[in-house]
Amino acid sequence: MKDRLQYISQGQTAAEQELNIRKAFDNGATWVQLRWKEASLSDLLTLAETVVMQSKAYGGVCIINDHIHVAQAVEADGVHLGLTDDTITEARKLLGPNKIIGGTANTLTDVSQRIQEGCDYIGLGPFRFTTTKEKLSPVLGLDGYTSIMQGLKANFHPPIYAIGGIQLEDIPLLRSIGLYGVAVSGLIGTSPDCIPKIKTLLNS
C-alpha cells in the first residue's frame, strides 16, 4: 500500500531543497516528490542523485517531478507527470513496469484519462489557491472533489491524492469523501514537525 502522505519538496537552491527534504524525513515522511522547477537540468540531476541516496538511507521513496530521464538516470523510485509533460506511456516504456508513475489531474475527464493511461496514483487538485505552484489550474474546493469522487464511485481507480494548499483541518473532510491521501508542500515546508499529526489524521 502506498503511503497516504507525499511531501512535495520546496526550496530555491539545492541546499534549501536538501535541507527541507531531510527535515521531512527526520519528522517521519517516507515519500518525497522532488520538485525544483527553477533548476537547470544539470543542477536538478545532481540534487536528484543526492536525494535518492538520502531517501534510501531513510528507507523512503523518491519520485522525480516532470523529468523521466532524470528519474531513469538516478534510479529514482518513479516520476510524477503533469498534463502537459511527457506521456505516461513514454514513462512506463523508459522506466519499466516496477517504477511508480503518477499523474496530475484537475477534472473528472483528466482523472479518467489518467486511469486509462495506467497511472499508479493521481494527484488531483488544487484544493485551494497555493503560492507553491505557478500556472495553477482551476481551484476545486471540497465541492469539486466531491463531484469528481462521486463520478468515479462505480469505477476502479488508483489512489487519488488531494493537492494544493492542504491544511490539517482539511484532511478529515478529504478522507471522508474518498481521497486516499494528500500531497503537501507548504505546510510541511514551514512546519515539518506536523508530519506525525498529518499521518494520524490520514490513518484514523
Buried (B, 14 or more C-beta within 10 A) or exposed (E): EBBBBBBBBBBEEBEBBBEBBBBBBEBBBBBBBBBBEEBEEEBBBBBBBBBBEBBEEBEBBBBBBBBBBBBBBBEBBBBBBBEEBBEBEEBBEBBEEEBBBBBBBBBBEBBBBBBEBBBBBBBBBBBBEBEBBEEBBEBBEBEBBBBBBEBBEEEEBBBBBBBBBBBEEBBEBBBEBBBBBBBBBBBBBEBBEBBEEBBEBBEE
